[in-house]
Amino acid sequence: MKPETAAIHAGNFPDETNHPAIQSITTATTFDRSTPGQHLYTRASNPNRDALENVLAQLEFGAEAAAFSSGNAAGMAVMQALKPGSHVIMPADMYHGLRWQINALFKDILDISYVDLTQLLELENHIKSTTALIWVETPSNPLLTVTDITSICEIAHRRNIKVVCDNTLASPVCQNPLNLGADIVMHSTTKWLGGHSDILGGALITKEKDEFWETIRNVQRLGGAVPSPFDCYMLVRSIKTLYYRMRGHLFNTEKLTLFLSNHPKVEKVFYPGLLSHPGHDIAQKQMNGYGALFSFLVKGGAAEADKVVAGLNYFTHATSLGGVESLIERRASVEGPDTKTPQNLLRVSVGLEHIEDLISDMDSALAVI
Ligand SMILES: *Cc1c(COP(=O)(O)O)cnc(C)c1O
């Protein structure tokens, strides 16, 4: 089955006697135990979550998937599955919400280092005998840094270190880290997989059902940060159109980033699809498309960047990414006073509006500064 086909059929487990074409939502929290069935209690498993986990595992070429109630809950399950005292290497540029979680909740439990993973020698120098995990996020958020997944996995696996890759920005359409050597893939399904800015969710997909994975499964089922049957249903529905949505998102992103790269009011565009991007060659090797999130620096400072955001009509001024509607935000304003993100950086999630509308909207908003 090709991914487009799996996206439609692998998340559909209709089990009703009247054979609906689409799996219904099973809202029951508990199941009759007098007839042996697959499910007992919905925190442990339920038909809609099973269907969702099945399609997610197929799209990422994994052995199994575990669905969570948010991307952060998925990330947290990985941290909770580690032995206390383990050394964890996190990327220097990564999703701010997860870095915040780790610093706030795990600083006394895990030994955490932030390392620029584009510098492989620097990475090797940071590895200790207690290093248990290298966390990769590529392309990264918000600077779109590209990390060489294959090389990192080679370094890690020589020393029995697990590699988890946050693949949220790329989506399974543009990148499949398990095929590049990663042990586990993480997604905030809130983003491209959900695709319509109306579902919060997360997922982990494993290459092998090993001991570490069983611990993660326990965190999922015993910790209980699981998505509701309704959320699972919504996500399965969204995933059916993922591959075709991404084609549109990628088409628009290529055009918009080229337009902005040549715009006199723009200092720099961060997008791995551009030849000028330092990670372009690696991205070309490991990705099947460069994603539909990019950042750019407006000439000037925070005030000029804010003016551009205020002047746009079709780009909603909002955080998050991955929906059919285009979104824009000045990232430093969200990340707080200790951020290293440039003050004039705008992050754009490119939607499915007509590209000519998006380009003319940007052009007129940039004209006011
Ligand atoms: C949004 C996001 C997360 C967190 O996911 P939530 O669903 O918001 O909890 C993690 N990583 C990346 C790259 C994200 O964009």
The ligand as a Tripos MOL2 file, in Angstrom:
@<TRIPOS>MOLECULE
LIG
   15    15     1     0     0
SMALL
NO_CHARGES

@<TRIPOS>ATOM
      1 C1          3.3510   22.1780   18.5470 C.3       1 LIG1
      2 C2          4.5970   21.4140   18.6550 C.ar      1 LIG1
      3 C3          4.8320   20.5440   19.7340 C.ar      1 LIG1
      4 C4          3.8560   20.4060   20.8960 C.3       1 LIG1
      5 O1          2.6210   19.9020   20.5130 O.3       1 LIG1
      6 P1          1.2420   20.2650   21.2330 P.3       1 LIG1
      7 O2          0.2580   19.4590   20.4410 O.co2     1 LIG1
      8 O3          1.0470   21.7410   21.1330 O.co2     1 LIG1
      9 O4          1.3410   19.8170   22.6440 O.co2     1 LIG1
     10 C5          6.0170   19.8300   19.7490 C.ar      1 LIG1
     11 N1          6.9360   19.9620   18.7710 N.ar      1 LIG1
     12 C6          6.7530   20.7890   17.7270 C.ar      1 LIG1
     13 C7          7.8000   20.8980   16.6910 C.3       1 LIG1
     14 C8          5.5830   21.5480   17.6300 C.ar      1 LIG1
     15 O5          5.4130   22.3840   16.6050 O.3       1 LIG1
@<TRIPOS>BOND
     1     1     2 1
     2     2     3 ar
     3     2    14 ar
     4     3     4 1
     5     3    10 ar
     6     4     5 1
     7     5     6 1
     8     6     7 2
     9     6     8 1
    10     6     9 1
    11    10    11 ar
    12    11    12 ar
    13    12    13 1
    14    12    14 ar
    15    14    15 1
@<TRIPOS>SUBSTRUCTURE
     1 LIG1         1 GROUP 0 **** ****
